Amino acid sequence: IKIVPRAHSATADAYLTPGIRRYVDGFASGFDAGFGDIRIDFMQSDGGLAPVEHFSGLRAILSGPAAGVVGYAVTSYSESEKISLVGFDMGGTSTDVSRFGGEFEHVFETTTAGVTIQAPQLDINTVAAGGGSRLFFRNGLMVVGPESAGAFPGPACYRNGGPLCITDANLLLGRLRVEHFPHIFGPSEDQPLDMNATRALFEQLVADINAEMRARHTAESAYQNKAVEEIALGFLQVANETMCRPIRTLTEARGHNVQNHSLACFGGAGGQHACAVAANLGIRRVFVHRLASVLSAYGLGLSEVVHEEQSPAAAIWSNEAQQPLLARLEKLSR
């Protein structure tokens, strides 16, 4: 049954697990006596912790975002109000969105990078829009990502010769304050953010956009040149709409009214876009935890250890088959 996705899962596990074991062994080597008698748990894609000896690559694919889901679910959901939450985790290369309505929503078969995985995972949608997503103007359209500048060279303002990114647009519009950032940029990692580099690249891009758009219009008066700030804001609006799409998929496409949710914002770049995303979706309340930038790590500490048991069964559901199956489930739960 489902031999192809099972084969994909086994192959992915065989590919990923040795790399994880090497990482775990390297981590353990940093202690004088290894792990010794210390209990070490790792986060899995299903939102639960597993002992290090049972941790495998198949269960680790979404382990980071899963910890974030646990973090906002535990800290932002109110049992008295019972208002469902939309998780909005915006980092450097991507944005992860999820939904929590009192219970964790799981999927048991997903396709990641073209590989079908059969393993329990929290239902998390990822879109390639983060602080390091690059900005382009192609065929008369503003485009954000999916290409990313990564941690190095990073956005243009990082002083490493990087391209224009979402972070640069936020910096240009004053949504990031240079004086609030440590001096850790540049080749020697002792410089502040570089507003001049960001503005210079934006001015060059805006000149190219204005020239191309004027050429597309027969009458010169039909197109008004755009200012640098207008173009930067346009890119942010494109990015915000890109991040709204998977949220609508998790809510409206499944019969949930997105306006009846609260937005739980976290991740390093989440606070720069949360209000605009909420406004686009009609969400009236946004939660920003005081540990928002490290909420995934915080959620890992709030997670519980899980243990999974499986038993094959082949039967047609009927009154006669019900009791034997329930008895087997009871045995598995012990």
Secondary structure as UniProt FT lines:
FT   HELIX           3..28
FT   TURN            29..30
FT   TURN            32..37
FT   STRAND          41..43
FT   TURN            45..46
FT   STRAND          49..51
FT   HELIX           52..54
FT   HELIX           57..59
FT   TURN            61..62
FT   HELIX           63..76
FT   TURN            79..81
FT   STRAND          85..90
FT   STRAND          95..100
FT   STRAND          106..107
FT   STRAND          110..112
FT   TURN            113..114
FT   STRAND          115..117
FT   STRAND          121..122
FT   STRAND          125..127
FT   TURN            131..132
FT   STRAND          133..138
FT   TURN            139..140
FT   STRAND          141..148
FT   TURN            150..153
FT   HELIX           156..158
FT   HELIX           166..172
FT   TURN            173..174
FT   HELIX           178..180
FT   TURN            186..189
FT   HELIX           195..216
FT   HELIX           220..222
FT   HELIX           228..250
FT   HELIX           252..254
FT   HELIX           258..260
FT   STRAND          262..266
FT   TURN            268..269
FT   HELIX           270..281
FT   STRAND          286..288
FT   TURN            290..291
FT   HELIX           292..294
FT   HELIX           295..302
FT   HELIX           319..332
//
